[in-house]
Amino acid sequence: MAVARRLLLLGSTGSIGTQALDILGRRNENGGCEGAEPPTFELVGLSAERSWEQLVEQARAFGVKRIALADADAAARASEAWTDGEVLGGAEGLVRLVIESGADLVLNGLVGSAGLGPTVATLGEGIDLALANKESLVVGGELVMALAEATGAQIIPVDSEHSALHQLLAGEAPGTVTKLVLTASGGPFRGRTRAELEDVTVEEALKHPTWAMGGKITVDSATLMNKGLEVIEAHHLFGTPYDRIDVVVHPQSIVHSYVLLNDGAALAHLGNPDMRVPISYALHHPDRVDVPIRPLDLAEVGALTFEPVDVEAFPALRLAKEAAMAGGTAPCVLNAANEIAVHAFLAGRLPFLGIPAVIEETLARLPAERVRAFETLYEADRSAREHAAELAGAYAA
């Protein structure tokens, strides 16, 4: 019988977390390689930002005895309501949960830069990381990758695009890949001009045409900032220069990414848009298990179309690439300003086109500085949030 892996799930009440629990709950016994049992898991901890009632319910369902909530008030309420285990609170509690878990694998499904601390703690302990928190690499890419190399911990990406690239690149020798191409659905506003984006609503921005995701990442998809963050993530994950990473709009979301090879061939990863596939891949790597989704039928799909990104209507992708090329603290500032601007938009305090405007002005106010340690990033993040909040407030005034 296969030895159970000890799994810690961060962000278990979010989109990635609930789908991961769906996979674990099914206890599929028919996957993996022929003649071999798929790996099983012992869930050793769960975390959420503030959804304590749902987190406690998950802990009871899966027999978990240790949970953490980033929000201190939510942690206090959970402690009062749940006496079957230990509740940790705040950013320090998240890090403690990682360090003291004894986990073999951590799935980081946290949203935003709050995921950086647990990522650092995971890799610092030499624990393998299934990474859905792209901001960890956007904010601290060079330091995070250096830490993984130093401890020997693996990083398996959970984003559908990076999971696709991870699989496509696995069999290729160094020097054979000439370009990575990330696909973008185009979001709910694909085809609209900049003028047509002036008055879009929060409700419209949250209606993604192909993927079911959380609010923040759905808005990032609508602005195409999500794709800019993914370019930075791909650069760090695969050691590929920015001039060899492209983005193409593919509204069907069937081709998740593709690579161009030095002999003229192109290899693509295809599948129906369902995040359980890359989540399962990251959890079970290098094995595969059955995932109960509808098989891809290209005849039923009928046609796959591709088009260039309209960078005039969607300047967020340009801003992300410029910050990436500037390096240093610029990607950190980009990410922090984006988080503040998206939050203001979701709260009705900032128009849709105000999101890239706030980001661009924040970047202009805070030129890139050299990153010497994680403390440099934390300071850049704090400063960027202050400037972005001021700028977003000016829109509402």
C-alpha positions in Angstrom: 0.0 0.0 0.0 1.3 3.5 -0.9 2.5 5.6 2.0 0.2 8.6 2.7 1.7 12.0 2.0 1.1 14.6 4.7 -0.6 17.5 3.0 -1.1 21.0 4.3 -3.7 23.1 2.5 -3.5 26.9 2.7 -6.5 28.8 1.4 -8.9 25.9 1.8 -12.1 27.9 1.6 -11.2 29.6 -1.7 -11.7 28.3 -5.2 -8.5 26.3 -5.4 -8.9 25.0 -1.9 -12.4 23.7 -2.2 -11.6 22.0 -5.5 -8.5 20.4 -3.9 -10.7 19.1 -1.1 -13.1 17.8 -3.7 -10.3 15.8 -5.2 -9.1 14.5 -1.9 -12.7 13.6 -0.8 -13.2 11.3 -3.7 -10.3 9.1 -2.7 -10.0 7.8 -6.3 -8.4 4.4 -6.2 -8.0 3.9 -10.0 -5.5 6.5 -11.0 -1.7 6.6 -11.3 0.5 4.4 -13.5 -0.7 0.9 -14.5 0.1 -1.6 -11.7 0.7 1.1 -9.1 -1.6 2.7 -6.5 -2.1 6.4 -6.6 -0.7 8.3 -3.6 -3.0 8.9 -0.7 -3.0 11.9 1.6 -3.2 12.7 5.3 -4.5 16.2 5.7 -2.5 17.8 8.5 -3.8 21.4 8.4 -6.1 23.9 6.8 -6.1 27.7 6.6 -8.3 30.6 5.4 -8.3 34.3 5.6 -11.5 35.0 7.6 -14.1 32.4 6.6 -13.9 30.6 10.0 -17.2 28.8 9.9 -16.5 27.1 6.6 -12.9 26.3 7.7 -14.2 24.7 10.9 -16.7 22.7 8.9 -13.9 21.5 6.6 -11.7 20.6 9.6 -14.5 18.5 11.1 -15.2 16.8 7.7 -11.6 15.8 7.2 -10.6 15.1 10.7 -8.0 18.0 10.8 -6.9 19.1 14.3 -5.0 22.3 13.5 -6.2 25.3 11.5 -5.1 28.9 11.0 -6.9 32.1 10.1 -5.0 35.1 8.8 -7.7 37.4 10.3 -7.1 37.6 14.1 -10.8 38.3 14.9 -11.9 35.4 12.8 -9.3 33.2 14.6 -10.7 34.3 18.0 -14.3 33.4 16.9 -13.2 30.0 15.6 -11.4 29.3 18.9 -14.6 29.9 20.8 -16.8 27.8 18.5 -14.4 24.8 17.8 -12.9 22.9 20.7 -11.8 19.8 18.7 -8.3 21.2 17.8 -6.0 24.2 17.8 -6.6 27.5 16.1 -3.7 29.7 15.1 -4.2 33.4 14.1 -2.5 36.1 12.0 0.4 36.0 9.6 2.6 34.4 12.3 0.0 31.7 12.8 0.1 30.8 9.1 3.9 30.5 9.2 3.7 28.4 12.4 1.1 26.1 10.8 3.6 25.5 8.0 6.7 25.0 10.1 5.1 22.8 12.8 2.9 20.7 10.4 5.4 18.0 9.5 4.0 18.2 6.0 5.5 16.5 3.0 3.6 18.8 0.6 2.0 22.3 1.0 -0.6 23.5 -1.4 -0.6 27.3 -1.3 -3.9 28.5 -2.6 -3.8 31.8 -0.8 -4.8 35.0 -2.7 -2.4 37.9 -3.1 0.9 38.8 -1.5 -0.2 37.2 1.8 0.9 34.0 0.3 4.6 35.0 0.2 5.3 34.3 3.9 4.0 30.8 3.9 5.8 30.1 0.6 9.1 31.2 2.1 8.4 29.1 5.3 7.5 26.0 3.2 10.6 26.2 1.0 12.8 27.2 4.0 11.8 23.9 5.6 12.6 22.0 2.5 8.9 21.0 1.9 7.6 20.5 -1.6 5.3 23.3 -2.7 2.2 23.0 -5.0 2.0 26.7 -5.8 -1.3 28.4 -6.8 -0.3 31.7 -5.3 1.4 33.4 -8.3 2.1 36.5 -6.2 4.8 34.6 -4.3 6.9 34.6 -7.5 5.8 37.9 -8.8 6.8 39.7 -5.6 9.8 37.6 -4.5 10.7 35.5 -7.6 14.5 35.5 -7.5 14.7 35.0 -3.7 12.0 32.3 -3.7 13.7 30.3 -6.5 17.1 30.6 -4.8 15.6 29.3 -1.5 14.0 26.3 -3.3 17.3 25.5 -4.9 19.2 25.8 -1.6 16.8 23.4 0.2 16.1 21.1 -2.6 12.3 21.6 -2.4 10.2 21.2 -5.5 7.8 23.8 -6.8 5.0 22.4 -8.8 2.8 25.1 -10.4 -1.0 24.9 -10.1 -2.0 27.7 -12.5 -3.4 26.0 -15.6 -1.0 27.7 -17.9 2.1 27.0 -15.8 1.0 23.4 -15.2 0.7 23.0 -18.9 4.2 24.4 -19.4 5.6 22.2 -16.7 4.3 19.1 -18.5 5.4 20.3 -21.9 8.9 21.1 -20.8 9.5 17.9 -18.9 10.8 15.9 -21.8 12.8 18.7 -23.5 16.5 19.0 -23.3 18.1 22.4 -22.5 18.3 24.7 -25.5 15.5 23.1 -27.5 12.7 25.5 -26.4 12.8 28.9 -28.2 9.6 30.4 -26.8 6.9 29.9 -24.2 3.4 31.1 -25.2 0.7 31.6 -22.5 -2.9 31.7 -23.6 -5.5 34.1 -22.3 -9.2 33.8 -22.6 -9.5 37.5 -23.0 -11.9 37.7 -20.1 -15.5 39.1 -20.2 -14.5 42.2 -22.2 -12.6 40.7 -25.1 -13.1 42.7 -28.2 -14.2 45.9 -26.5 -12.4 49.1 -27.2 -10.9 51.3 -24.4 -13.9 53.7 -24.8 -16.3 50.7 -24.3 -14.7 49.9 -21.0 -15.4 53.3 -19.4 -18.6 52.3 -17.6 -18.3 48.5 -17.1 -19.6 47.3 -13.7 -18.3 45.0 -11.1 -21.0 42.4 -11.9 -19.9 42.4 -15.6 -16.2 42.0 -14.6 -17.0 39.0 -12.5 -18.7 37.1 -15.3 -15.8 35.1 -16.7 -16.7 33.3 -19.9 -14.8 30.0 -19.3 -13.3 29.7 -15.8 -14.9 29.7 -12.3 -12.5 31.6 -10.0 -12.4 33.9 -7.0 -13.3 37.6 -7.3 -9.8 39.1 -7.3 -8.4 36.7 -9.9 -11.5 37.1 -12.0 -11.1 40.9 -12.1 -7.4 40.4 -12.9 -8.5 38.2 -15.8 -10.8 41.0 -17.0 -8.0 43.6 -17.0 -5.4 41.0 -18.3 -3.2 41.8 -15.3 -3.5 38.1 -14.5 -1.7 37.3 -17.7 1.0 39.9 -16.9 1.5 38.2 -13.5 1.7 34.9 -15.2 4.5 36.1 -17.5 6.6 37.0 -14.5 5.8 33.7 -12.8 6.8 31.8 -15.9 10.1 33.7 -16.1 11.0 32.5 -12.6 9.6 29.0 -12.8 11.3 28.1 -16.1 14.3 30.4 -16.2 13.1 31.9 -19.5 14.0 35.4 -20.6 11.1 37.8 -21.0 11.7 38.3 -24.7 11.0 34.6 -25.1 7.6 34.6 -23.4 4.5 35.6 -25.3 0.8 35.9 -24.7 -2.0 35.2 -27.2 -5.8 35.5 -26.7 -7.6 32.1 -27.1 -11.2 32.5 -26.1 -12.1 28.8 -25.9 -9.5 28.2 -23.1 -8.8 24.7 -24.6 -5.1 25.3 -25.3 -3.6 26.2 -21.9 -0.1 27.0 -23.2 2.2 25.9 -25.9 6.0 25.9 -26.6 8.0 26.5 -29.8 11.0 24.3 -30.4 14.2 25.0 -32.2 13.3 22.5 -35.0 10.1 24.4 -35.9 7.8 22.2 -34.0 5.2 23.5 -31.5 3.9 21.4 -28.6 0.5 22.4 -27.0 -1.3 21.2 -23.8 -5.0 20.9 -24.4 -8.0 20.1 -22.1 -11.4 21.3 -21.0 -11.1 24.3 -18.6 -11.3 22.7 -15.2 -8.9 23.6 -12.4 -9.2 20.2 -10.8 -6.9 18.9 -13.6 -3.8 21.1 -12.7 -4.6 20.8 -9.0 -4.6 17.0 -9.2 -1.4 17.1 -11.3 0.4 19.2 -8.7 -0.8 17.0 -5.8 0.1 13.7 -7.3 3.2 14.6 -9.4 4.9 12.6 -10.8 1.9 10.2 -10.8 -1.5 10.8 -12.4 -4.9 9.8 -11.1 -8.4 9.8 -12.5 -10.2 13.1 -12.4 -13.9 12.9 -13.1 -14.3 15.5 -15.8 -15.7 15.3 -19.3 -13.0 14.2 -21.8 -12.0 16.8 -24.5 -13.9 16.2 -27.8 -12.3 18.5 -30.4 -15.0 17.7 -33.0 -17.5 18.9 -30.5 -15.5 22.1 -29.9 -15.4 22.6 -33.6 -12.9 25.5 -33.9 -10.0 27.0 -31.9 -9.3 30.6 -32.5 -6.4 32.9 -31.5 -5.8 36.6 -31.7 -3.3 39.2 -30.4 -3.8 41.1 -27.2 -5.2 44.6 -27.5 -2.7 46.4 -25.3 -4.4 49.8 -25.8 -7.7 48.6 -24.3 -5.9 46.4 -21.8 -2.8 48.3 -20.6 -2.3 46.1 -17.5 -0.3 43.5 -19.5 2.0 46.2 -20.8 2.5 47.6 -17.3 3.3 44.1 -16.0 5.9 43.5 -18.7 7.5 46.9 -18.1 7.7 46.2 -14.4 9.2 42.8 -15.1 11.9 44.2 -17.3 12.7 46.9 -14.7 13.2 44.2 -12.2 14.1 44.8 -8.6 11.2 46.0 -6.5 9.1 47.0 -9.5 7.1 43.7 -9.8 6.4 43.9 -6.0 5.1 47.5 -6.4 3.0 46.4 -9.5 1.4 43.6 -7.5 0.7 45.7 -4.4 -0.8 48.5 -6.4 -3.0 46.1 -8.3 -4.3 44.5 -5.2 -5.3 47.9 -3.8 -6.9 49.0 -7.1 -8.8 45.8 -7.6 -10.2 45.9 -4.0 -11.3 49.6 -4.6 -13.0 48.5 -7.8 -14.8 45.6 -6.2 -15.9 48.0 -3.4 -17.3 50.4 -6.0 -14.8 53.2 -5.2 -12.8 53.0 -8.5 -13.8 52.6 -12.1 -12.6 49.7 -14.2 -10.1 51.8 -16.1 -8.9 53.3 -12.9 -7.2 50.0 -12.0 -4.4 50.3 -14.6 -4.3 54.1 -14.0 -3.6 53.6 -10.3 -1.0 51.0 -11.0 0.9 53.1 -13.6 1.0 56.1 -11.4 2.2 54.1 -8.4 5.0 52.6 -10.5 6.0 56.1 -11.6 6.1 57.3 -8.0 8.2 54.3 -6.8 11.1 53.6 -9.2 12.6 50.1 -9.1 15.2 49.5 -6.4 17.6 46.6 -5.9 16.2 43.7 -3.8 18.7 42.6 -1.2 16.5 40.6 1.1 12.8 39.8 1.8 12.6 42.9 4.0 13.2 45.1 1.0 10.1 43.6 -0.6 8.0 44.0 2.5 8.9 47.7 2.6 8.2 48.2 -1.1 4.9 46.4 -0.7 3.9 48.7 2.2 4.9 51.9 0.4 3.2 50.8 -2.8 -0.1 50.1 -0.9 0.0 53.5 0.7 0.5 55.3 -2.6 -2.1 53.2 -4.4 -4.7 53.8 -1.7 -4.1 57.5 -1.9 -4.5 57.4 -5.7 -7.6 55.3 -5.6 -9.1 57.6 -3.0 -8.5 60.6 -5.3 -10.9 58.9 -7.8 -13.6 58.5 -5.2 -13.2 62.1 -4.0 
